[in-house]
Amino acid sequence: MTRVSAGLALSPAVLCAALLAGCRGAGPTARSGAASRVEPHEVVARVDGRRVLAADLRHQMRRGADRRKALDDLIAFELLAGEALRRGLDRDPSVVRARKRALANLMVRRSFGDHFTKASIPERLLRQAYEANIRRFVHPELVKVVHLVAIARRKRHGAAHHERARKLAARAHSIATAGRLSPDEFAQIADLLHERARADGVLFKSERLTTPRRNYTEASFADAAFALTRPGAISSVVATRYGYHVIYLEQRIAGVDRAFSEVADDLRDRVFDDAREVVFGEYVDKLEKPYQVTLFPEVIARLREPQAAPP
């Protein structure tokens, strides 16, 4: 067979590029310098009966090689692949594994690539996401607060302990209302009074929470929190069965009541990646029955787990 170029001495880098190019699909058809149009399926060469197509040559040329060099690389690829087949290298375990991976990847791309869109997400998965995040879509008015609490439980601590806790909370209130504070600065009052609290034997700490008006925190705490009208406002000392609190309003959050139909499109955007993974997993699970997967636990159990790297 007459070669386009006599030289076939390819560097390892060129061979690698040729192999990669030979495995790629056809690119779009483009016009050559000639007046006639070259179609992608037209044959530019044959190697032991295997066709080298115009589309392959055009794709190889796009990698930076001129026409002669690109054709030499494609022919080299076919020669190497043919010799590998003659030697039975297609039965090498590494080749078999690579072929299986390529087939699996092609199957995934064709079944779950562009074909799986946001519109493909099953409604049951959208409803599961809605129910799992129901507090985001349906909730009453909320307040987000930071509070300081001196612990004094009604049934556990005596009157003297309660009095020390109340005075500690009053001191915290005095510090908090001396000037305008950020939420973090308000929370740091617990650190300022740490030594005094330890000397009094009272646990004193700061906490952040978001609460509705009822059925989450004690009524006296919630009423005091909801009485605050602007961010940065601070309550007086509030007594609950847990102790004595000073509350700082960080944010008021309006109530919402959004039905599933209102948020379905938004959910499709949020859960697309997870939904695609679930649907793909279900598809793979269905394949187990016709392909009769069999496990051998006694062999699996003898495999050693990889040891963790030393710290």
N, C-alpha and C positions, 0 to 999 in steps of 0.2 A: 504494500500500500504506500502511495506517495504521501509524505508528510508535508505540512505547510512549512515547518522549520526543521532543519536537521538537528538542532541542538535540543536534547531532552534532559540535560543535566540540571535538575531542579534542586534548589536548596531546601532544607527541612521546612523553612517558613513558607516557601512557595508550595511545597507539597501539602502542607496543612491547609493553606488557602484553597488549593485545588480540591481537596477532600471536602471542605466545607461547602465550596461552591457547588460541587456535584450533588450534595445532599439537599440543596435548596430547590424550591419550586420555581416555576417560570415567572418572570417579571412581565410588565406591560410591554406590548409591542411598540417598537419605535422605528422610524424610517432610517434607512442607511443612506449613504451618499448616492446610491443608485436611484434611478427614477422609479423602479418597481418596488412594491411593498413586500417585505419578507414577513411571512406569517410565523407565529411562535412554534407551530407544529412541524414546520419544514425541517428536513434532515440536512445537517451540514457535514456529517461524517458518520461512519460506522466503524465500530471496533469489535471484531469477532461477532458480527451480527447485531451488536447492541447499538442503538441509535444515539447520536449526539444531536440535540435539537437546536434550532436557531434561538429559542428562548433561553436555553442554557448558555449559549455563547454570548447573547446580549447581557445576561445577568453577570457573567464573568467579566465582561468588558467594563461593566459599571464599577467593578472593584479596582479599576485603575490600569488594567492591562490593555495593550493594543490588541487588535484583532488576531494577529498571528500568535502572540504570546498567550492570549486567552484560549485559543483553540488548542495550542500545545498543552496547556494545563489541563484542559478537559480530557484530551486524549490520554495524557499521563494518568489521570484519575481512573479512566476506564481500564487501562492496561494493568495498573496496580490492583484494581478491584477484581479483574478477571483472573490474574495470577493468584490472588488470595483465595478465590473460589476454587481454582484448580487444585490448590494445596489443602483444601478442606478447612480453611481458617474460619469459614462461616459457622462451623460447629464449635469453635472455641467458646468456652463459658462466658468470657467477657463480651464477646460479640453477641451471643444469645441474649445476655442481660441488657446490653445496649439496645438491641432490636426490640425487646419487650418494652423497655422504657419508652422508646420512640413510638411504638404502637399505642401504648397507654396514653402518652401525651397527645397524640393525634386524636384518639378517641375522646379525650377530655375537651380538646379544642373544638371538635366538631359537634359534640353533644351539649357542652356547657360553656362554650365561648360566647360568640356573638348571639347564639340562639337563646341564651338565658338572659332575659331582660327584667327590668323592674316589674313589668306587667306579668311576668311568669311566676312571680312569688305567690304561692298558694295563700288563699285568704286565711286558712287556719293558722299559718305562721304569723300573719299580720295581727290576728286577734290574740294570739299568745303574747306577742310583744306589747299589745295594748293593755292586756290584763297585768302583765308583769310590771308595767310602768303606769298603772292606773293613777297613782298619786300625782303624777305629772299632769294628767289630763283632767282629773276630777278631784278638786279639793276646795274646802271652804277658805275664807280669808285667813291668812297666816301672819304671824309676826316672827321675825328672826331676831333673837336677842342674845346678849351676853349677860350672865348674871354671876354675882359673887354670893357665896353661901357659906354661912357659919353653921356647921352641922350640930343640931340639937334635936334629937328625936324625942317625941312626946313620951313614949313608953319605956325608953331606955335611960334617959338622962334626967337627973334631978333638977330642982329649981335653981340651985347655984350655978350649975353648968349652963342652963338656959339663959341666966342673967349674963354670964360672961360672953356667951355667943351673941346675945342681943347687942351688948355694948360693942363687940367687935364689928358687927354689921353696921352699927351706927357710926363708928369711926370710919369705916370704909365709905359710907355715904357722905360723910363730911369731906373726905379727901376727893371723892368723885365729883362733887358739886362745886368745888373751889374754882374750877375753870373748865373750859371745853376740852373734852378728851376724844381721841379716836377709839374705836373698839379695842384695839390692841393695848392702848395705854390704860383703858379701863380695866382690862383683864390683868394687867401687871400690878394692880393694887393688891392682889392676892400675894404676890412676892414681897411687896413692901411691908405687909403685915404678917409675914411668915413667922418671924421671931416672937412677936407678941402672941400670935395664935398658939405657938408651941408652948410658951410659958403659961398660957391659960388652959392648956390641955384641950383645945378646941380645934377640930379639923376645919380649915378654912381654904376654899379653892374657888376657881373660876370655871365656868362651863359655857359652851355655846349650844343653842338649840333653836329649832323652829317649831312653833306650836300653833294649833288652832285654838279657838276660844274654849272649846269643851272636849272632854273625853281623851285628853292626852296628858296634860299637867293638872295639878290641883287648881280648883276654881279660883282661889284667892290669888295664886301666882298668875294665872291667865288673865284674870280681870285687871290686875295691876299692869301687866304687859300691854294689854289692848288699850288701856287708858292713856298710854304714851302715844302722842300724835305725830311727832317728828323725829327723824333719825338723830341720835345723840341725846335724846331726852332720857332722864334717869328717874326711877321711881323712888319713893321713900322705902324704909325697911318693911319688908313683907314677911309675915310669919306663915309657915306651913308646917305640916307634921314632920318635915325633914329638917327644919331649922329656920334661919333668918336670911333673907335674900335682899340684894340690891340689884335692880334690873336696868339694863342699858338697851334701848331700842336701836337695833342696827338697820332693820328694813321692814316695811309693811308689804305684804304680798297679796295682791287681789285674788279673790276666789275665781276658780274656773270650773266649767262643766262642759267638756268637749266630748261629743259622742264619737264612736268608732268611725262612722262615715266621714266625720269632719277631719280626722287626722290620718286616714288610711294612706293618702298620697305622701304625706310627710314620713310616715312609717316606712314606706317602700324605699325612700332615700336612705333612711337610717339603718335598716336591717338588711340591705341588699347583699352585702358580702357574707353575712352570717347565714342568710336564707339560702344563698347559692350553695354554701358548704353543706347545709342540712339536706337539701334536695339531692345533691351529689352523693352524700353518704347513704341516703335512702335508696338511690339507684344502685349503688354498689352492693348494699345489703340484699337487694332483690336478686342480684346475680349469683349469690351464694347457692341458692337452691338448684338451678339448672346445671351449675358447674360442680356441685357436690364437693364442697370444701370439707376436708377431713383433717383434724388436728391429732397430733401424737404427743399428749402431755408428758409421757415418761421421757421422751427425748428433749422436749422443751425444758423440762425441769432440770436436766443435767447441764444446760447451757449456763455458764457463769455470767452474772451481771458485770458490766464493765465497772472497774473500781474507780471511785471518785479520786480526783487529783488531790494530793495533800494540801492542807491550807498553807 
